[in-house]
Amino acid sequence: MSVITLGIIGGGQLGSMLSMAAKELNIKTIVYCDDVDAPAEKFCDEFIFGKYDNKEKIFEFINKVNIITYEFENIPYETLNEINKKKPVLPKPSINRLIQHRLAEKDFVNKLNIRTTRYTYIEKKSDLESLKDFLPGILKTVTMGYDGKGQYPINDIKDLNHLNIDFSKKYILEKLVKLKKEISVIITRFGNNSYEIYEPIENTHENQILKYSKIPADINEKIFNQSKEWAISIAEELKYIGTLCVEFFIDRNENLYVNEIAPRVHNSGHLTINAYNISQFENHIRAVCSLEKINLKKISNAKMINLIGTQIEPYRQKIKFNKNEFFFDYLKKEIKEKRKMGHITTLV
């Protein structure tokens, strides 16, 4: 059989890890990215730099690959859809379009009888003035935004006076839950009722950026089972192929809510590289390239710390790590505040 060539759109750390996982499976990777300094260039077989609306470069990319996947969701739907007419894109572009739109995503989840936080569509500033029962809440752009970008916590209507919000964009307002903790469930779906699912991961955020993840999550059995069942329902309804992450809130009364869906491998799943026999990255490659599905086995409990900005520096100087410690440097060219530079996983 000839070697499969997988195209990956996006060249950040997730693209790097997908490329590394593909190499272990003898799959060639070509990364297409609009960042000339993208770290994935160091891990893939070939790198193509181009904007996402550059038809000539996109055409060059399509002609070199068999299948295409992507490492982040904020890629123009039109680009993915055009590519999909010539080569298969997995997950399907229609899934990405749905999940790019926060209102459509929430409506989709609710139609499955899965609980989300209360939310409402905001078209103009005056819409907020009659919505005091949604406060305290968080105003989020309907499209784009991650790691806290495009999000505005609002405790009182008066807060709008000092927040610089561009109302030419569309928003949703989500009522804040009395949060006890956050968890995520990562699932790889291969086909109808064919999937591998990881145990729920407990997550802690700092400044709206993921800082710590750990397994096992400190949750009761009901939430353990319900979060996995809801993740399976979402993946099945989407007819998803590949790795998907569902992020959840748990409130102080032990109620579970879906917060967001990420149609890709996910930061909270980095610990699966060392804690499981098959990582979320390898499983994604296996699913989109129609390779064998292997039963998941947990090797160890684990905790992961994201190294953000200058936090990476002491780890880069450290020569020796303990046998249960695994340091990942994303090899990003420039250290920036709030930028994920690497992570360290400890098996416990």
KEGUTI-763447 format. One record per residue: x, y, z of N, C-alpha, C in turn. Coordinates in steps of 0.2 Angstrom, whole numbers, plus 5000, padded with zeros to 4 digits. Example, Ala and Ser with C-alpha at 12.3 -4.5 7.8 and 13.67 -1.06 7.14 Angstrom:
BEGIN
506649725039506249785039506649845039506449895035506849955036506450005039
***
This chain:
BEGIN
500449945000500050005000500450065000500350114996500750174996500550215002501050265004501050305010500450355009500050365014499550415014499850475016499650535012499950595014499350635016499450655023498850695026499050765026498550805024498650885024498350905031498750955034498450975041498451055040497851085041497751155040497851185047498351235048498551255054499251235057499651275059500351255061500551265068500051265073500251275080500451215083500451215090500651155093500251095092499651105091499151045089499351015082499551055077499751035071500450995072500851025076501550985077501450915080500950915085500850845088500450805084500050825079499750785074500250755070500750795068501250775063501750725066501850735073502250685076501950615077501250615078500850555079500850525072500750565067500750535060501350495058501950525059502550505058502650435061502450425067502450355070502050305066501550325063501150285059501250275051501850305050502150305043501650345038501450395041500950445037501350505036501350525029501750595028501250645029501550705032501150765033501350825029500850865027501050925024500550975027500851025030500551075034500451145030499851165030499651235027499551285032499851335032499751385038499851455035499551505038499651575037500151615041500451575045500951605049501651575047502051615044502751595042503151565047503051585053503451555059503151495063502651465060502251415063502751355066502651335072503151285074503051215071502451205068502351135065502851125059503151175056503551175051504151125053504351125060504851085062504751015063504050995062503850925064503550895058503350925053502950895047503450885041503250845036503650825031503750885026503250925025503250985021502851035023503051105022502651155025502451205019501851225019501651275014501351335017501651395016501451455019500951495014500351515017499951545012499351565016498951625014498351645017497851595016497251595020496751545019496351565013496351625010496051635004496451634998497051614998497551614992497351544988496951554983496751494979497351454976497851494974498351464970498751414975498951444981499251404986498851344989498251354990497751304992497751244987497751264981497751214975498351174975498951204976499551174977499551124983499251144988499151104994498751044993498151054990497651004988497950944984498350964979498650924974499150874977499450894983499950854986499750804992499050804993498850764999498250724997498150675001497550625000496950645004497050665010496550685015496750745019496250785021496450845024496050845031496450875036496150885043496350955045496150975051496351045053496451045061496851095063497051095070496651145074496351195071495951245075495351255070494851285074494151295070494051355067494451405068494351475065494651475058494451435054494651435046494051445043494051495038493451505034493151445031492451445032492051385030492151375022492151435019492251435011492851395009493351415013494051375011493951305012493751285018493651205019493151175014492651215013492151185008492351175001492751224999493051214992493551164992493951154997494451094997494151034997493551025001493150965002492850944995492750984990492550964984493050924980493650934982494250904978494550844982494550854988494850804993494450794999494450745002494050735008494350775014493850815017494050855023493750825029494150805034493850775040494150805047493650825051492950825051492650865046492050855044491650885038491650965039491750995034491751075035491051095038490451065036489851085039489851085047490251035050490251025057490651095060491251105056491651165058491151225058490751235053490351295052489851305058489551245060489151245065489451265072490051235073490351245079490751315080490851345074491151415074490651465076489951445076489451495077489151475084489351515089489151495096488351485097487951525094487251525095487051455091487251445085487051375082487251315086487851325089488151265093487751255099487551305103487151295109486451275107486151295101485451275099485551195097486051175094486151105092486151065098486551085103486651045109485951035113485651095114484951095117484451045114484451045107484051005103484150925105484750915107484850845109484650825116484250875119484050875126484650865131485250905129485850915133485850985136485950985142485951055146486551095144486351155143486951215142486751265147487151315148486951375152486451405149486051455152485551495149485951545144485651555138485951605134485451635130485651695127485251735122485651775117485351785112485651815106485651895107486251925106486251995107486452035100486052075098486152105091486452175092486152205098486352275099486352295106486752345108486852365115486152365119485652395116485052405120484752335121484852285118484652215119484852195127485352215129485652195135485252235141484952285140484652325145484052295149483752245145483152215148483252145150483952125151484152055152484452055159484252085164484552085171484552015174484051975172484051905175484551865172484951885167485451845164486151865167486151915172486751935175486851905182487451895184488051905181488151855175488451875169488451835163489151855160489151815154489751835150489551845143489751895140489551915133490151885129489951845124490451815119490251835112490751845108490651855101490351785098489851795093489551735091490051695087490551725083491051685080491751715082492251665081492951685083493051685090493651695092493751695100493951635103494551635106494751575110495251605116495351565121495751585126495551655129494951665130494651725133494551785128494851775122494751825117494051835115493751895114493051915112492551895117492751895124492351875129492351935134491751955137491752005142491251985148491551975153491151965159490752025161490152025162489652075164489352055171489452095176489152085182488452125183488552185180487952235181487952275174487352295172487252335166487752395166487952425172488352485172489052465169489252395170489852375167489952395160489452405156489452415149489752485147489752535153489952595152490752595151491152555154491852555154492152495150491652455146491952405142491952425135492452415132492552435125492252385120491652375119491352325115491052345108491252315103491152335096490452295094489952335095489252305093489152305086489652315082489552295074489552215074489852185079489852115079489252085083489152025082488551995085488751955091488351945096488551915103488051865105488251825110487751795114487951805121487451815125487551825133487351755136487851735140487751675144487751685151487251665154487151675162487751625165488051655170488551625173488251575178488551515178488351465183488751475189488551445195488951445201489451395201489951405198490451355195490851315201490751255201491151215205491851185202491751165196492351145192492151135185492751125181492651115174492951055172492651015167492950955165492950955157493250905154493250895147493250825146492850805140492850735138493150735131493650695129493850685123493650615120493350615114493150555111493450555103493650495101493750495094493250445091492950465086492450425083492650405076492650345075492850305068492250295063491650295066491150275062490550265066489950245063489350235067489450185073489350215079489450185085490050145086490550175083491250155083491750205086491950205092492250265095492750235101493250275102493650265108493550335112493450325119493250385123493750385129494050445131494450445136494050465143494350455148493950465155493950545155493450575159493450645160494050675163494250735160494850765163494650825167494950835172494750895176495250955174494951015173495351075171495251135175495851175176495851235179496151285175495751345174495951395170496251455174496651495171496951555174496851605169496551665170496451715165496151695159495651645160495351615154495751575149496351555152496751505148496851445152496851385149496951325152497651325156497651305162498251305166498451235168497951195171498051135174497551085171497751025170497250965168497550905172497050865174497250805178496750745177496950685177496550625178496750585184496350555188495650565187495350625189494750645186494450705188494050695195494050735199493750725206492950745205492650695202491950695201491550635203490850645204490550585206490350535200490150475201490050425196489450455191488950485194488450505189488750555184489150605186489450655181489950615177490350575180490750535176490450505170489850465171489450435166489150475161488750525164488350575160488750615155489350635157489850675153490050635147490150575148490350525143489750515138489250505141488550485137488450545132488450605135488350665131488850675126489450665127490050675122489850625116489650565118489550505113488950535109488350555112487750585108487950635103488350685106488550745101488950715095489450675097489850645091489450605086488950565089488550525084488050565080487750615083487350665080487650705074488250725075488650755070488950715065488950645066489250595062489950615061490250625066490950655067491450605065491950615062492550575061493150615063493550585068494150615071494050625079494450665081494450675089494050735090493650735095493250795097493250805104493250865107493250875114492650915116492250895121491750925124491950955131491851015131492051055138491351065142491451045148490851045153490951095159490451125162490451155168490051105173490251105179489851075185489751135190489051135192488951195196488951165204488751205208488851185215488351135218487851125213487251075215487451015211488051005208488150945204487750935198487550995195487250995188487850995183487750965178488250965172487951005166488351045163488151085158488751075152488551075146488951085140489151155140489851165140490051235138490151245131490651205128490851215121491051155118491051145112491251085108491851115104492451075104493051085100493051035095493051055088493050995083493750975081494150955086494850945085495150915091495750895090496150875096496150945101496350925108496250985112496750985118496851045120497451065125497351015131496751005133496650965139496850895138496850875132497050805131497850795130498250845131498950825130499150775135498850765140499150715145498950645142498550635137498450565134499050545131499550585129500150565125500550515130500550525136500950485141500450445145499850465146499450425151499050365148499050365141498650315138499150275133498850215131499250175125499150215119498650245118498550285111498350355113498650405111498550475112497950505108497650555110497150585106497350605099498050625098498250635092498350575087498550525090498650465086497950435084497450445089496750415087496450465082496650525082496350565077496650545070497250535070497550515063497250445061497250405066496950335064496250345061495850385064495150395062495050425055495450485054495350515048495650485042496150445044496550405038496250335038495650315041495350245041495850195043496250205048496650155050496350115056496650065058496350015063496250055070495650035073495450065079495750015085496150045089496450005095496050025101495949975105495549985112496050025116495750075119496150125124496250085130496850095133497050075140497450135143497150145149497550195153498150165156498750195155499350175158499450205165499250265166499350295173498850355174498750375180498450445181498950495180498750555178499250605176498950675178499450725178499250795178499750835173499450885170499750925165499750995167500351035166500351105167500551135161500151185159500351225153500851275155501351285151501851335152501751395147501551455150501251505147501851565147501951595141502451645141503151625144503351665148504051655151504151595156503551565157503551505162503951455159504051455152504451395149505251405150505451465152506151475152506551425157506351425163506751375168506751305165506151285162506151215159506651205154506751255150507251255144507951245147508051275153508751265156508851205159508251165161508351105165508551045161509051015163509350965159509050895161508950885167508650815169507950825172507550775170506850775172506750705176506350695180506150635183505850585178505950525180505650475175504950475173504550505178503850515177503650585174504150625172504050695170504150695162503750725159503850735151503750805149504250835147504250905145504150915138503750955135503550975128503751045127504151065123504351125121504051135114503551185113503251195106503651225101504251245103504751275099504551335095504051375099503851435096504351495095504451525090504951575089505051625094504451655096504451715101504051695107504351715113503951715119503551775120502851755121502351815121501951805128501751855131501251845137500651815134500351765138499751725137499851685131500451665129500551625123500751555126500451505124500651435126501251415123501751405127502451395124502651315125502351285130502451215131502051185136502151125138501851095144502251035147502151025153502450965157501950925159501950855158501550805160501850765165501550755171501850705176501350645177501650585177501250525178501250515186500650505189500650505196500250435198
***
